[in-house]
Amino acid sequence: MRRPTKYCKNIECEEPITDYKSSKKLYCSESCRNRNGYLRRLEENKEFIENDKGQKQNYTVLNRYAEAGIYSEDLSKLIKFGFQPKQLLVSRFFNIDGRECHCYTIKDIVFEIDSITKKIIIHKSKHK
Ligand SMILES: [Zn+2]
């Protein structure tokens, strides 16, 4: 008896599976099965991956400033260089020169965003 034609579940392939022994077979090949798993995990972790990229990008921009010895700059200027404020994780309080301030940390860089002047102020960095 002929079995109905199945199609590979890998959305990048969808080739008909002509020769299958088990009716449970979903993919035309092992590589399609792996590829589909990879794509599914990528989709499931989209927000984490995006946030991770954002953090790296933010660090790169901040580190470039710190390296150049510039510890205060307009937020709008940093955004032009790729800084993404929406990817910042939770801030916490730091004691900076006796003042409690709301700071973000990415790796070795501790910085704050002054809500009045809209400036980013780098308080700590491996370059400072
Ligand atoms: Zn396939």
Residues whose N, C-alpha, C, O or C-beta is under 5 A from the ligand:
A	BS01	ZN	C8 N10 C13 E14 E15 C28 S29 C32
